[in-house]
Amino acid sequence: MKKHQKENQELNLTGGHPVFSGSLAAGIDWQLVKFNATGRYFCFEELNAQRPNDSFTTVSELYLTDENGKDIPGNKWKVLYADSEELDGDDGKAENVFDLQNTTVGHMQWQSASPKHPHHLVIDMVGVYKIGSLKYLPRQDSPNGRVKDFNLYFGQTLFKVL
């Protein structure tokens, strides 16, 4: 598996402002966050986990909807950057967050390293969309790493990855 971060590569959100900042509820149910944005690229910034001692986060599924509530197809999406992915201890690759499988998870690194929050995932939607909401499904098989607080960034130009 290929990591979505090169050695010493970092995401620079300087000058960017979150389109939405919020908190997700604990539990295993789908959650819907409504907002309005336009963009081709989005960054899901995970600020912390539900369990205070978890330095990693996990996501089962992330979907976006358009302004009418219709799902934006993720079959062409590409992960451009993930600051951390667990590829040794389990299949925690970033693409798992939009693979339409609620049994897989995008998992931040935990086995050989445990980077601290915040964690970032940047996705190219391969088209400009008017976005109306985010659908989030937490990890289903364990409370480990479920996201609590987050920011969403959207843009029509690529986020600067140093």
C-alpha positions as CSV (number, residue, x, y, z in Angstrom):
1,M,0.0,0.0,0.0
2,K,1.1,3.5,-0.8
3,K,1.1,6.2,1.9
4,H,-0.5,9.5,1.0
5,Q,2.3,11.5,2.6
6,K,5.9,11.7,1.5
7,E,8.6,12.0,4.1
8,N,8.7,15.5,5.7
9,Q,5.6,16.6,3.7
10,E,3.2,18.8,5.6
11,L,-0.2,20.4,4.9
12,N,-0.2,24.2,5.1
13,L,-3.7,25.6,5.9
14,T,-2.3,29.1,6.7
15,G,-4.7,31.7,5.5
16,G,-7.4,29.2,5.1
17,H,-10.6,29.3,7.2
18,P,-12.8,26.4,8.0
19,V,-16.2,26.4,6.2
20,F,-17.5,24.5,9.2
21,S,-16.3,23.6,12.7
22,G,-18.2,21.3,14.9
23,S,-18.4,18.3,17.2
24,L,-19.7,14.8,16.5
25,A,-21.7,12.8,18.9
26,A,-20.4,9.6,20.5
27,G,-21.9,6.3,19.2
28,I,-22.2,4.4,16.0
29,D,-25.0,6.1,14.2
30,W,-24.7,8.1,11.0
31,Q,-24.4,11.8,11.6
32,L,-25.3,14.7,9.3
33,V,-23.7,18.1,9.4
34,K,-25.3,20.8,7.2
35,F,-23.5,23.8,5.7
36,N,-23.0,25.5,2.4
37,A,-19.7,25.4,0.4
38,T,-18.3,25.2,-3.1
39,G,-15.2,23.4,-4.1
40,R,-13.2,20.7,-5.7
41,Y,-10.9,19.9,-2.8
42,F,-11.8,19.3,0.8
43,C,-9.9,18.8,4.0
44,F,-11.3,16.9,6.9
45,E,-9.4,18.1,9.9
46,E,-9.8,15.8,12.9
47,L,-9.0,17.8,16.1
48,N,-9.5,15.1,18.7
49,A,-11.2,11.8,19.4
50,Q,-14.1,10.9,21.6
51,R,-11.9,9.1,24.0
52,P,-9.4,11.6,25.4
53,N,-6.4,9.3,25.4
54,D,-6.7,8.3,21.7
55,S,-4.1,10.2,19.7
56,F,-5.4,8.6,16.6
57,T,-8.7,8.9,14.9
58,T,-10.8,6.5,12.7
59,V,-13.5,7.1,10.1
60,S,-15.7,4.4,8.6
61,E,-17.4,6.5,5.9
62,L,-17.5,10.2,4.8
63,Y,-20.0,11.3,2.1
64,L,-20.8,14.7,0.9
65,T,-24.2,15.8,-0.5
66,D,-25.1,18.6,-2.9
67,E,-27.3,21.6,-1.9
68,N,-30.4,19.4,-2.6
69,G,-29.2,16.6,-0.3
70,K,-28.2,14.2,-3.1
71,D,-25.0,12.2,-2.6
72,I,-22.0,13.5,-4.5
73,P,-20.5,10.3,-6.1
74,G,-17.2,9.3,-4.5
75,N,-16.2,6.8,-7.1
76,K,-13.8,9.3,-8.7
77,W,-12.5,10.8,-5.5
78,K,-8.7,10.7,-4.9
79,V,-6.9,11.1,-1.6
80,L,-4.2,13.7,-2.1
81,Y,-2.8,13.8,1.4
82,A,-3.2,12.0,4.7
83,D,-0.9,13.1,7.5
84,S,-1.1,9.6,9.0
85,E,-2.4,6.1,7.9
86,E,-2.1,2.8,9.7
87,L,-0.8,0.4,7.0
88,D,1.2,-2.0,9.3
89,G,-1.2,-3.0,12.1
90,D,-4.3,-3.1,10.0
91,D,-5.7,-1.9,6.7
92,G,-6.3,1.7,7.7
93,K,-5.7,3.4,4.4
94,A,-7.3,6.7,3.8
95,E,-9.4,5.5,0.8
96,N,-11.4,3.4,3.2
97,V,-13.4,6.5,4.2
98,F,-15.2,6.5,0.9
99,D,-15.2,2.9,-0.2
100,L,-18.9,2.3,0.6
101,Q,-18.0,-0.4,3.2
102,N,-19.0,0.3,6.7
103,T,-16.7,-2.5,7.9
104,T,-13.5,-0.8,6.8
105,V,-12.0,2.3,8.4
106,G,-9.5,5.0,7.6
107,H,-7.2,4.7,10.6
108,M,-4.5,7.1,11.7
109,Q,-1.2,5.5,12.6
110,W,-0.9,3.7,16.0
111,Q,1.5,0.8,15.7
112,S,4.9,2.0,14.9
113,A,4.2,5.7,15.7
114,S,1.4,7.7,17.3
115,P,1.3,11.2,15.8
116,K,-0.7,13.7,17.8
117,H,-3.8,15.7,16.7
118,P,-4.8,17.4,14.6
119,H,-5.0,14.9,11.7
120,H,-5.8,15.9,8.1
121,L,-7.3,14.2,5.1
122,V,-7.4,16.0,1.8
123,I,-9.6,14.7,-1.0
124,D,-9.9,15.8,-4.6
125,M,-13.5,15.3,-5.7
126,V,-12.4,15.6,-9.4
127,G,-15.0,18.3,-10.1
128,V,-16.4,21.4,-8.6
129,Y,-19.5,20.9,-6.5
130,K,-21.9,23.0,-4.4
131,I,-22.0,21.1,-1.1
132,G,-24.8,21.1,1.4
133,S,-23.7,18.6,4.0
134,L,-21.3,16.0,5.3
135,K,-22.4,12.5,6.3
136,Y,-20.2,10.8,8.8
137,L,-20.2,7.2,9.9
138,P,-18.0,6.4,12.9
139,R,-16.1,3.2,13.3
140,Q,-18.6,0.4,13.9
141,D,-16.6,-2.3,15.7
142,S,-14.9,-0.3,18.4
143,P,-15.0,3.1,20.1
144,N,-11.3,3.5,19.4
145,G,-10.5,6.7,17.6
146,R,-14.0,8.0,16.9
147,V,-13.8,11.6,15.9
148,K,-15.1,14.3,18.2
149,D,-14.2,17.8,17.1
150,F,-13.4,18.7,13.5
151,N,-13.0,21.4,10.9
152,L,-14.0,21.3,7.2
153,Y,-12.1,23.2,4.6
154,F,-13.2,23.5,0.9
155,G,-11.5,25.1,-2.1
156,Q,-11.3,25.3,-5.8
157,T,-7.6,25.3,-5.8
158,L,-5.3,22.7,-4.2
159,F,-4.5,23.0,-0.5
160,K,-0.8,23.8,-0.2
161,V,1.1,20.6,0.7
162,L,4.7,21.5,1.5
